[in-house]
Amino acid sequence: MPKPPRKEALARIDEVLALMRDSFSPTDSIRYLLALVVLRWLADLTHGGYQLPYPLILPDELEYHVPLSTRPERLPEWLNDMLAQLERLNKEELEGVFQHLNFKSPRFQFNQAGRGILGKAI
């Protein structure tokens, strides 16, 4: 799937942040969104065969297509697991960075309009 144009990508990020604003503080919204962006960036780099700018050990299951093909009810668990594995595999560099994030939070499942935030974010 080709990357969307920059303007479209920014509009999608704005939409996800607007959805998150109903459920999370602005700080938490940014933390969650940054975690998703980091996971996607790492997966895209490895999928494209690029070297990471800093040597990190990545989980084997961190594939760019997995979030898109994962059942919605399994997605929060997968995201939590990937972040925990990143921290565990790279303790010196990442220990504690993602520890306060919980994609299984009930606040993440639906906003007031009944739309799943994670589905939109992915």
N, C-alpha and C positions, 0 to 999 in steps of 0.2 A: 504494500500500500504506500503510494507516494506521500511525502510530507506535504501538509497543507501550506499555502502561502502564508507568509509572516502575519499579514493583517488578519487572516482567518484564524490562525493559531492564537493570536492575542485576544481575539474576540471569544474564543473558546475558554481561554484562561479566565477572562473577565466573567464569563457566565458561570464557571465552576466556583469562582470566589464569591459571586453573588449568592449562589446556592448555599455555600458553606457559611456565609454571614448569618444565616438564620439559625444555625446550629452551633457554631463555634465562635470564640473570641477572634478578633483579627489576627492576633499573634498565632493562635493555634491553626487558623486557616492557612496562614503562610507556611507554618512548619509542615503541615500535611501535604500541601501542594509541592513544596520543595522536595520532600521525601519521594513523592511520585515522579517528579522531574528527574531527580538523581537516579532512581531505578531505571527509568526509561533511557536516560543518557548512557548509563553503563551498559544496558542491554543493546542499545543501538551501536555503540562503539564496538562491542565484541562481535555483534552480528556482521558489521561491516568489515571486520578483520583489522580494525585499527588498534594500535597500542594505547593503553591508558596513559595519561600524562603522569600518573603516579602509580607505582606498582601496588595494586590491591589484589587480594585473592577474592574471586567472585564465586558465589554459589553456582553449582552446575545447572540448577533449574532456572537461573536468571536468563531467560530467553525473551527476546523482544515481542514474540507473538503470544506468549503464555497468558498475559492478562486479557488479551482480546478473545482468547478461546476458552478461558476458564468460566465455569458456571458462576453466575452472580453470587450465589450463596457461599461459594468457596473462595471468592476473590479476597475478602478481608483477611482470611486466614493465610492465604498465599502471600499477601503483602506484608503482614506481620512477620511471617516466617522468613521472607527474603531480607527484611531489615535486620532481624535478629541474627541471621546467618552472616550478613555483612559485618556486623559488629563482632561476632564471635571469631570469624576468620581473620579479622583485622583489628585485634584488640588495641594495639598501640595507637593506631590512627583513628579508630571510630568508636571505641568503647564509650557507651553512654550517649552517643549522638542521637539515636532514635528511641531511646528507652521510654520516653513519655508518650509515644505515639501508639494508638490502638485503633486500628482500622475496623475492629469488631464492635466499636462503640455503637450503641443503638442510635445515637445522634447522627451517625454516618449513613444509616440505611435510607432514610427518607426525609425530605424537607416538608414544609407546609403544603407545597403543591403536590406532594406524593411522588416526587421523582427521586430516584436513587442518585445520590451525589457521586458515589464511586463509579457508577455506570457512565456518568457524564465525564468524570475526570479521566477515565481510561480512554 
